[in-house]
Amino acid sequence: PSELSPPQPFDICTIMYTSGTSGDPKGVILTHENIAMIVRGADLFLAQFEDKMTVDDVYISFLPLAHILDRMIEEYFFHNGASVGYYHGDINALKDDLMELKPTLLAGVPRVYERVHEGVLKALEELSPLRRKVFDILYKYKLAWMNLGFKQKNASPLADLLAFRKVKARLGGRIRLIVSGGAPLSMEVEEFLRVTSCAFVLQ
């Protein structure tokens, strides 16, 4: 057998293609150095959080594997020895995969988070007026503390217990970081996720 030849920094690692929504798809060459720098950049960024990534972290992949956001997050998780799980192919049944995998990181496009937002609002409509009022009061109360600098999980544990634990449970119950990419996420949905999921939201 021939000897192993480790890749060099400027060797081609992969070719990613643009979506083709604004013209023909274009191939983008990424070298091993490009991938390594992205992983290192993610390490530096996530170092600011007190909850460090461990081998117990889980990422659920439901974006196309040709999507650069998904590819880079997977590379980061593999680098850290954490787990990557793949949804079973039906985006409408994503909630079942979330409950099964219990991910700690969720990455998607704004439309996915808009659907989460719409689903919670629809569930709120089915509550009694009193319970909706309580939800609104606790939402504003927690948001006020977050605006004063308190972290999502520390702003109001009581509000989380009384109102938001069910929202977090719908996302698997362990989400710590939500990443949105591909298009702008509305401020309304971003704020809603920050308050109700008890996770840091990044776009």
NORQUI-V11356 format. One record per residue. RES is the residue in one small letter. SS is DSSP state (alpha for helix, beta for strand, coil for the rest). PSI is psi in degrees with one decimal (* if undefined). Layout:
((RES SS PSI) (RES SS PSI))
This chain:
((p coil 146.5) (s coil 154.9) (e coil 149.9) (l coil 141.4) (s coil 94.9) (p coil 142.5) (p coil 148.3) (q coil 159.0) (p coil -37.5) (f coil 8.9) (d coil 148.4) (i beta 128.8) (c beta -44.1) (t beta 161.3) (i beta 115.7) (m beta 143.0) (y beta 140.2) (t coil 163.3) (s coil -24.2) (g coil 9.1) (t coil -22.4) (s coil 30.2) (g coil -171.3) (d coil 143.6) (p coil 140.6) (k coil 131.5) (g beta 132.7) (v beta 119.1) (i beta 128.1) (l beta 125.9) (t beta 171.2) (h alpha -34.8) (e alpha -41.2) (n alpha -48.5) (i alpha -43.4) (a alpha -38.4) (m alpha -36.5) (i alpha -44.6) (v alpha -43.0) (r alpha -39.8) (g alpha -40.2) (a alpha -38.9) (d alpha -46.7) (l alpha -40.6) (f alpha -47.1) (l alpha -11.1) (a coil -19.2) (q coil -16.3) (f coil 142.6) (e coil -26.3) (d coil 100.0) (k coil 150.7) (m coil 139.5) (t coil 176.9) (v coil -11.3) (d coil -7.4) (d coil 149.4) (v beta 132.1) (y beta 132.5) (i beta 122.1) (s beta 117.1) (f coil -3.4) (l coil 158.3) (p coil 143.5) (l coil -14.2) (a coil -4.2) (h coil 124.9) (i alpha -34.5) (l alpha -48.4) (d alpha -43.6) (r alpha -43.5) (m alpha -37.0) (i alpha -40.1) (e alpha -43.9) (e alpha -41.3) (y alpha -42.9) (f alpha -42.6) (f alpha -41.2) (h alpha -35.6) (n coil 3.5) (g coil 17.1) (a coil 178.9) (s beta 146.2) (v beta 126.2) (g beta 147.3) (y beta 134.6) (y coil 160.6) (h coil 10.8) (g coil -12.0) (d coil 106.2) (i alpha -26.3) (n alpha -17.4) (a alpha 20.3) (l alpha -33.0) (k alpha -32.5) (d alpha -40.2) (d alpha -37.3) (l alpha -42.2) (m alpha -33.3) (e alpha -46.9) (l alpha -28.3) (k coil 62.2) (p coil 157.4) (t coil -17.3) (l beta 135.8) (l beta 127.5) (a beta 133.2) (g beta -178.0) (v coil 160.4) (p alpha -35.8) (r alpha -34.9) (v alpha -45.3) (y alpha -30.4) (e alpha -36.9) (r alpha -37.1) (v alpha -46.0) (h alpha -47.9) (e alpha -38.9) (g alpha -40.2) (v alpha -41.9) (l alpha -38.7) (k alpha -40.8) (a alpha -35.4) (l alpha -34.7) (e alpha -24.9) (e coil -7.4) (l coil 163.9) (s coil 155.3) (p alpha -37.4) (l alpha -45.3) (r alpha -35.2) (r alpha -40.4) (k alpha -42.3) (v alpha -43.7) (f alpha -47.7) (d alpha -42.8) (i alpha -45.6) (l alpha -34.8) (y alpha -51.3) (k alpha -36.7) (y alpha -48.8) (k alpha -41.7) (l alpha -39.2) (a alpha -42.9) (w alpha -36.9) (m alpha -39.0) (n alpha -18.1) (l coil -1.7) (g coil -0.7) (f coil 142.6) (k coil 158.0) (q coil -45.1) (k coil -11.4) (n coil -9.8) (a coil -41.7) (s coil 85.3) (p alpha -32.5) (l alpha -44.0) (a alpha -39.1) (d alpha -43.0) (l alpha -43.6) (l alpha -33.0) (a alpha -33.7) (f alpha -8.2) (r alpha -30.1) (k alpha -33.9) (v alpha -46.3) (k alpha -38.3) (a alpha -34.3) (r alpha -20.5) (l coil 12.6) (g coil -17.6) (g coil -8.9) (r coil 6.7) (i coil 128.5) (r coil -27.7) (l beta 130.0) (i beta 126.1) (v beta 130.8) (s beta 135.5) (g coil 172.8) (g coil -27.1) (a coil 163.3) (p coil 138.9) (l coil 130.9) (s coil 149.2) (m alpha -34.2) (e alpha -47.3) (v alpha -39.6) (e alpha -46.7) (e alpha -43.1) (f alpha -44.5) (l alpha -41.6) (r alpha -41.8) (v alpha -48.5) (t alpha -25.5) (s alpha -13.4) (c coil 25.1) (a coil 157.5) (f beta 134.8) (v beta 127.8) (l beta 134.0) (q coil *))
